[in-house]
Amino acid sequence: MMQFMLLFSRQGKLRLQKWYQAYPDKTKKKITRELIATILARKPKMCSFLEWKDLKVVYKRYASLYFCCAIEQDDNELLTLEVIHRYVELLDKYFGSVCELDIIFNFEKAYFMCDELLLGGEIQETSKKNVLKAIAAQDLLQEDEAVEGALREIGLL
Amino acid sequence: MALRKVKGNLERMFDKNLTDLVRGIRNNKDNETKFIAQCIEEIKLELRQENISVKANAVAKLTYLQMMGYDVSWACFNVIEVMSSTKFTYKRIGYLAASQTFHPDTEVLMLTTNMVRKDLNSQSQYEAGLALSGLSCFISPDLARDLANDIMTLLSSTRPYLRKKAVLMMYKVFLRFPEALRPAFPRLKEKLEDPDSGVQSAAVNVVCELARKNPKNYLSLAPVFFKLMTTSTNNWMLIKIIKLFGALTPLEPRLGKKLIEPLTNLIHSTSAMSLLYECINTVIAVLISISSGMPNHSTSIQLCVQKLRILIEDSDQNLKYLGLLAMSKILKTHPKSVQSHKDLILQCLDDKDESIRLRALDLLYGMVSKKNLMEIVKKLMIHMDKAEGTSYRDELLSKIIEICSQNNYQHITNFEWYVSVLVELTRMEGTKHGPLVANQLLDVAIRVAAIRAFVVAQMALLLDNSHFITGFSQRASMCEVLFAAAWICGEFSEFLTDPKATLEALLRARVSTLPGHIQAVYVQNIMKLYGRILTSSGSDASMDEDMVAKAAVEEVSEMVAARLPSFVESSELEVQERASCALQLVKFVQKQLTKGQAAGLGAEIVSLFDGELNPVAPKAQKKVQVPEGLDLDEWINEPPPSESSDSEPEVQRPSLFATGNAENAYVESYQSSKPAELTQEEVQRNREARQQEQACNPNYLKGGGKLESKSGMFDVAEVPVAQLDLPVALKIPGLASSDHYLQKQKQTSSKKKVSTKKKKKSKKHKESSDEEELAAPLHVVNTDVGEMPEGATLSDGMDDDNNDLNDPHRALDVNLDEPLRAEETLPVRSHREAVKFEVTGEKKAKKKSSKKEEKVKKSKKQPIMMDLLQNGEHTNAPTEEPSNDFWLDHAEYEAMPDTSQSKLQVEENEKPKKKSSSKTKEKSKEKKKKKEKKVINEDSLVSSLAVEAPTFVPDLKQTMSNKDKNVLIVS
C-alpha cells in the first residue's frame, strides 16, 4: 500500500502532499524535509528507487517537479512508477500540458484528481477516461451551483 | 435585508481568494512569514462571518497554508461547518480540508459521524464519493465502527463508482475496526467477480493487502484468484493477484506447483516490465517454497535468471536496480545459478549509480567461496581506493568484513591473509568503521588460536607506528584499532618478540591524545606487559644475583614509573583510576627491587591478569534471571518532580566507565584472561611460518622488523623502497600485505597443475605452501556461541519480543471460512441511539437476524468450498482449511466421488471459452478488454447454469489441462 505521496519542486518547495498512513504532524514534516533533501541530492542518471527506513521510495522528475511515493517493502516499484505516470498524464489531460504553476494555483484540483485515482493508498481507477469523466461531472456540478448562486444573488431565482 | 446583502457582497470583493493568497505569497518571498501571519488574521475574521461562501474561501486558503507547513488545527470546527454545507462546491472544499488536516486523533471527529453518514447515503454519487475519499484519510476506530454498516451497504450500490470506492474503503475500516472483517467478508468476496472491472480490481487490491499480512486465512480464495489470473488481461490487477500468490505459496507448496506454468507463460508473453518483474518475484517465492521434486524446477529458475540478466543489462537504471534486487532473492536459495553471472555483477560494481553498486555489493556476499574470496576482496579494496564518496567507501569496508566474516569465517582458508587485509583497512581515511575493524581483529585473535603469534606481531607494529593511524584528525574512528592492538599485545604478550619495545610504544607521550577508553586499555595492558617482562627476564630467585637482569628490570620499572603519571593526570576518571593503581604497583615493585626482595614478584603481577574469560553469547544478558523480589521497574529513588522531564538529562549523564562503547565492554570482559597455552610444537610451527613469511616479504626488515626509534617518530625516508610495482604501497615495514597471500595462492594453484617440475628450485617455497595448506585446518575457528546463564537455552523465548502488539493486522487474523455466528453483525444504529449503543446492539442484532440468514444463504450460493465440505466426507473438521481439495493431485482427485459428471459438463463449457481467450491474445488491447468482459459474463452464466459448488474444482483442473494443451501445440 502506498504510504504517502509528495510533489515538490526542484528548489525543494512542497507542492502537494497526500498521506495514506496516519503520522503526527511533526513526523510528517521531518519525513518531508529529509526525503526532499535526499532526493534532490541524487544525480539525474540515478535510478528512481531508494530504500528509506523500512519503506521504499519511488520518485520521478517531470520538468521542474518531483513526484515521490513511499511504498511498503513488498510493493512493486515499477507499478508505482506507472501510478505516478498515470497521475501526470491525468493532470496533463486536465490542465492541457500541465506545468508547475497549474498545480500551484489549482492545488485543490490536483488533489481532487489524486482522490479519483487513488483511495487510501490503493489504485482506485485504472481507466484514464473514467477518472476524467468523474472529475468533469463534479466540476459541472460546481458550475451549475455557481450559476444558480449568481442568479439567486441578482434576485432572478 | 437587501441592503445587508449588498453590503456583504461588497465586503467579499475585498476578501482575498485563493489565487490572491498564492500570488501574494509568491510576491512576498522576502517577508513570507509576516505576510502569512497577516493572512491568517484575515482568515480568522472571515471564519467568523455567517456567509458560508466566505467561510469556504477561508478554509480553502487554510488548506493551502497547511500544505506549506502551517498549523491550522485550530480551524477544525470551521472545516466541519463547511463540510456540512448542502452545496457541492463547499462540501468539496470542506472534505479536502478535512482529509488534509484531520487525523484519527482529531477530537472533533466524533461530531462528524452523522454528517458523514448522511453524505454516504446521499443521492448524488459524487457527494458520497467525496465522503468516502475524505473518510479514507481520517477514519478513526469510532468512525469505523459507526459507519461500517453504511459503507458495507454501498458495496452493493448500483453505481460502480461508489462500489469501487466503498470496496477500498472497507480495507481502512478493517484496520480500524477488525470486528467488521468477518461479517463483511462474504460480500467483499462477491466483489471479486463484480461485472465492473474497476470494482473487481479494487476488491483484488483489498484482499491482496489483507492476505499479505495473514496469508493462511485466504488460502481458500486461491481458486477464485487462479481463475482471475488465467482469464484477466488487466495488468494492474494481474500484478496484485500474482503478488497475492507470492504471499500464499509459502503456506501451500502445491499451489506453487500449479502456478509455475501460467507464470512462466506470462513471463514469456508479457511486454509490461512491471508484470514481468512481479511474475519473476512470485516464481522465486514459489521456488523457495518448493524444496525439491520439480522436474522443470531448474528450467524455471534458469528462465528467471535469464530474464533478470536482460533486466540488469538494460540501459534503464531502474530495471538494472530491480534486476539486481531480485537476483539477491534467488541467491539465497539457488546460489549456483547466480554465481554463473559473476562477471555481470562485478561489472555493476563500476556503475556510476551508487544505489546500483550497493545492490551489486549485496549480491557479492553470497557469491564468495573459498576459492574466489581473496580475489573478490582484492577487487573491493581497489574499488575502495578509487571510491570518491566516504559513505560508499564505508559501505565497501563493512561489506568486505561482512563477506569475510560470514558464517564464522567459513570461506577463509588463510587467516594471515585476513589479518593483513584488516591491517590494510586501518589505513582507510575518514571511515566510520574503525570499531568494526577493531572488533574483527579482536575476534580473530580470540577465536583463532593458531593465528595469535601473527596477529600479535602485526599489532605490535601498529602500536609502534600508531601515528599513522592517529596522524590526522579525520581518521578519528580508526584509532579504535589501537584499542584492539593494545589489548591483543597485552593479552597474548607471550608471542611478542620484543615486549620492551611494545611497552615503550604504549607509554609514549602522544598516547594522551587518544580517547579515554583507549587510554584505559593502554594502562591495563602496560601492566600486563610489565608483568611479562618481569617474569621473562631473570625468573625467580636468580634475579637477585643476576645483576644484568636486575638492571634491565630496574630500567623498565623506571621507565614505567616515569611515564605513568601522565596517565594519572588524565581527565578521564577511568584512566586516572587505573593509572594510579598501576603506578602504586610499579612503585612497590621498585621498592622491593632495591630491597632485593623482588623474587617471584613478576609471577604475582602476571597472576593479577590470570584466568580465562570465555566468550559470552550475544543474548546472554537478556537471559539472566531476575532474582526473586527484585522489581526492575520500581524506582530506586523517587524521581524529582520536574516538569521538564525531557529525556535529555538521561542522555547526557556521563557514563563513568565508558560503557557506552561496545568494544570496551567487550574487551573488558576478556581482560585478565589467561592466554591459552600453546604447545611448544605450535609455537615452533608458528615461528617457522612467520620466518618463512618474513623471508618472502620484500618489505620485511631483517632483525626484528622494528625500528628502534626512541623518539617515537618514524622516519618515512628510511623505509627501504623495494618493488614499487606493488599496487598498495606499504608504509610500515613488516606489515603483511594481503596481495602477497593472493599471489601465493595463485602460485600454489598453478604449481599444483605443473606439479613436480620445479621441485628442487622451489622446494622451500613449496614447503611453505604445503605448510599453508596444512595450516588451513590449523586455523580452527572457535565457533562456540558463548556462555549462557545457567538453565537458559539459546532458543527459548527469543522471538517473543519481535511481535508488535500494535499491529492492526494481528486483530485481522481471523478464520474467514467459519460460518458467521449470530452475534456477528456490523453495528447498525440510527442517530438517536448513538449513546446507548451497547444496550441496543443486541436488540438490533435480533431484528437483523432474518437479514443475516439471507446473507448466509447468499454466500452459500457462491462456489465456496464449504458446500463441498458439507457434501463430502470431510465434514468432521469444519475448522480445517476447506480449500484443501484445490490442491489435490489429479489422481487423488479422481478418486473422489460424484464429480466426474460435472467435470464433463464443464469440459464442454470450458472449451469455447478457452478458444475465445486465446483469440483475444492476438487482437489489439482495446478489443481485448471488451472481449474480456464478455468472457467474464459468459463465465458467470456458466457458473450460474452449471451448478453446484463441487464443479468448481474440476473447472480449474480443466483450465490447467487445457493450458497444457495450448502450450504443447505452441511448442
Boltz contact constraints between the chains, C-beta under 6 A:
constraints:
  - contact:
      token1: [A, 1]
      token2: [B, 209]
      max_distance: 6.0
  - contact:
      token1: [A, 22]
      token2: [B, 103]
      max_distance: 6.0
  - contact:
      token1: [A, 22]
      token2: [B, 104]
      max_distance: 6.0
  - contact:
      token1: [A, 46]
      token2: [B, 353]
      max_distance: 6.0
  - contact:
      token1: [A, 47]
      token2: [B, 317]
      max_distance: 6.0
  - contact:
      token1: [A, 47]
      token2: [B, 318]
      max_distance: 6.0
  - contact:
      token1: [A, 47]
      token2: [B, 321]
      max_distance: 6.0
  - contact:
      token1: [A, 47]
      token2: [B, 353]
      max_distance: 6.0
  - contact:
      token1: [A, 47]
      token2: [B, 355]
      max_distance: 6.0
  - contact:
      token1: [A, 48]
      token2: [B, 318]
      max_distance: 6.0
  - contact:
      token1: [A, 49]
      token2: [B, 321]
      max_distance: 6.0
  - contact:
      token1: [A, 76]
      token2: [B, 239]
      max_distance: 6.0
  - contact:
      token1: [A, 76]
      token2: [B, 274]
      max_distance: 6.0
  - contact:
      token1: [A, 76]
      token2: [B, 278]
      max_distance: 6.0
  - contact:
      token1: [A, 78]
      token2: [B, 273]
      max_distance: 6.0
  - contact:
      token1: [A, 78]
      token2: [B, 274]
      max_distance: 6.0
  - contact:
      token1: [A, 78]
      token2: [B, 277]
      max_distance: 6.0
  - contact:
      token1: [A, 79]
      token2: [B, 239]
      max_distance: 6.0
  - contact:
      token1: [A, 79]
      token2: [B, 274]
      max_distance: 6.0
  - contact:
      token1: [A, 105]
      token2: [B, 19]
      max_distance: 6.0
  - contact:
      token1: [A, 105]
      token2: [B, 22]
      max_distance: 6.0
  - contact:
      token1: [A, 108]
      token2: [B, 96]
      max_distance: 6.0
  - contact:
      token1: [A, 111]
      token2: [B, 96]
      max_distance: 6.0
  - contact:
      token1: [A, 115]
      token2: [B, 133]
      max_distance: 6.0
  - contact:
      token1: [A, 119]
      token2: [B, 136]
      max_distance: 6.0
  - contact:
      token1: [A, 119]
      token2: [B, 165]
      max_distance: 6.0
  - contact:
      token1: [A, 119]
      token2: [B, 168]
      max_distance: 6.0
  - contact:
      token1: [A, 120]
      token2: [B, 136]
      max_distance: 6.0
  - contact:
      token1: [A, 120]
      token2: [B, 168]
      max_distance: 6.0
  - contact:
      token1: [A, 120]
      token2: [B, 172]
      max_distance: 6.0
  - contact:
      token1: [A, 122]
      token2: [B, 168]
      max_distance: 6.0
  - contact:
      token1: [A, 122]
      token2: [B, 205]
      max_distance: 6.0
  - contact:
      token1: [A, 124]
      token2: [B, 168]
      max_distance: 6.0
  - contact:
      token1: [A, 125]
      token2: [B, 198]
      max_distance: 6.0
  - contact:
      token1: [A, 126]
      token2: [B, 236]
      max_distance: 6.0
  - contact:
      token1: [A, 138]
      token2: [B, 126]
      max_distance: 6.0
  - contact:
      token1: [A, 141]
      token2: [B, 88]
      max_distance: 6.0
  - contact:
      token1: [A, 142]
      token2: [B, 89]
      max_distance: 6.0
  - contact:
      token1: [A, 145]
      token2: [B, 87]
      max_distance: 6.0
  - contact:
      token1: [A, 145]
      token2: [B, 89]
      max_distance: 6.0
